[in-house]
Amino acid sequence: MLISQEYKSLNSDLHQTGNFGKSGHRWVKYIEMVIDQFQITSLVDYGAGQQTLKKNLAHLQNISITSYDPAISELSAPPAPAKLVTCTDVLEHIEPEYLDNVLDHLESLTQQAAFFVIPTGPASKTLADGRNAHLIQKPLEWWLPKLLARFNLISLNNMTSDIVILLGKKNKAIELNEFIEKTVMDLLATDKINSVSFDGLSLNVFTKSRSWRNRFLPRLLSLIKLGKRTGVSEKIKIKQGVIRLVLVRF
């Protein structure tokens, strides 16, 4: 079960106003880059609302786009898996008791990559029953373990009140991804990370912490040495607070 009947009705009423679920188009440029980078041929927009994302991607050729939203009758049919799954400004609206089911559903639909945007604070809208429209208001530290249990991390931006994260299909056989994820989680436990990107070769981490170099560089180096067992060599570059860790498979 992904949504209760009562909550589906509340959201359906909001959608009928035409002023709810309209933010998908904000991420068009980023999603276009993901489509180009991964040569995406199919996309599911999960929690599509007013379908502003699909409308703003209509110019793209050689890609099929499916809008899915259980609270809108004409969009409620279960979608088929796709190369890319987008879910923007949706997960914070999910009923907490069904969040794991929804995340599992997203994982099952993702064939290659997933792009999520998750606000961490309250919404400006209120449900008819008096609750804030954002039923889940949690920080990155709460969300990330749930996401990384189901996906591999590609990039993360935590510089605004929204978590903007690009994820890959989980491949439990790749130890290097687990090493990267553990490093990020370790850093999050003690400091604020503004952004992370990992393309399979290079890890780029940015933080405003002045103590980053002294506190974390030895830890990164020790983890990398362990990583050499999987066939990884490294180079560290530090410039203006940005640490770039270059991992080379051999």
Secondary structure as UniProt FT lines:
FT   HELIX           5..16
FT   TURN            17..18
FT   HELIX           24..27
FT   HELIX           28..38
FT   STRAND          42..46
FT   TURN            49..50
FT   HELIX           52..56
FT   TURN            57..59
FT   STRAND          64..68
FT   TURN            70..71
FT   HELIX           73..75
FT   STRAND          82..88
FT   HELIX           91..93
FT   HELIX           96..98
FT   HELIX           99..109
FT   STRAND          110..119
FT   TURN            128..129
FT   HELIX           140..148
FT   TURN            149..150
FT   STRAND          151..157
FT   STRAND          162..169
FT   TURN            172..173
FT   HELIX           175..190
FT   STRAND          195..198
FT   STRAND          202..206
FT   TURN            210..211
FT   HELIX           212..227
FT   HELIX           228..230
FT   STRAND          232..239
FT   TURN            240..241
FT   STRAND          242..249
//
